[in-house]
Structure formats: C-alpha cells, structure tokens
C-alpha cells in the first residue's frame, strides 16, 4: 500500500506542478516521475528549511513545490 500511495502522491503533485507551471504536464507517467523526483527535492528543501508536516495534503504540497522547482530547473536547461 505504501508504494501505491507514493505513486498517487507523485501523480497528483506532478499534475499540480504542471498546472502551476504554465499549464504544461507530461502525461500520467511523466507527472508521476516529476512528482516523485519533486517529492525528493521538496522533502530535502523542507528539511533544510526546518519545516515539517504530517498529512497527505502536506506531502502533496511539498511534492508539488519540489516538482515546481524541478520544472523551473528543466526550463532553464532547455533555454540554455
């Protein structure tokens, strides 16, 4: 059940980040990948900033924030 929840949170956060970042998503699989990687980035950033939370909504927000940062970095690389 943990892996399924991880994938669902990744998909939701990747989709949310895609909507925030100029409305562009990567499809279901791409959103899951961006969301999972974003979850890692967001979790790392949240740990460095000393902010924490517990619920699913908090995890989705942290993952979406990390995915947004990841999309920002990808856009900088694509421009360069």
N, C-alpha and C positions, 0 to 999 in steps of 0.2 A: 504493500500500500504506500510505503514511503517513496518509492521510485515513481509511482503514478502521480502522487501529489507533487513531487518535484517537477515532473513534466507538465502538469496542469499549470502550476505557478509560473513555470518558464514560458509556456504558450501565452498565458494571459499577460504577463509582464512584457513579453516581446511584442505582442499585438498593441498593448497600450503605448509602449515606447514608439512603435511605428506610427501610431495615430498622432502622438505629440510631435514627432519629428517629421514635419511636412506631409503627414498622412501616408507615408510610404511604408508598406510592410514587405516582408519577404516570403509570404505564404506560410502555411502552417508549420512545416518543418523548419524553415528559416527563422520564423518567430520563436519556435522552441529553442533553437540553437542560440539566437541572440538573447533570449530571455534567460537561459541557463548561464551563458557567459556573463550577461549583465547582472545576474544574481551573485555571481562570484565577485565581480567588480564592485557592485553595490554593497555586498557584505563586507568586503575589505575596506571600502571607504567609510562605511558606517562604524566599523571597528576602530579605524584610525581617528574618526571624529568623536568617538566615545558615545555614540547614540545607539540605543537599543530598543527593542520592542519584542513582541511575542506572537501576536496573532497572525493569521493568514493575510489579512489586509495589509499589515505592516510588511510582511515578507514580499507581497506583490509590489507595494510601493518602493521598497528598497531595490528589488529586482528591476523594476521598470526604470528607476533612476539610474541604476548601473547600466541597463541596456541603452538608455538615452545617451549616457556618456560614451558608451561603446559606438553607437551610431554617429555621434559627433566626431569621434576619432577616425572612424571609417570615412566620413565625408571629407575630413582634412586630408587623408591619404589619397582619396580619389581626385581631389582638386590638384594636389601637388604633382 
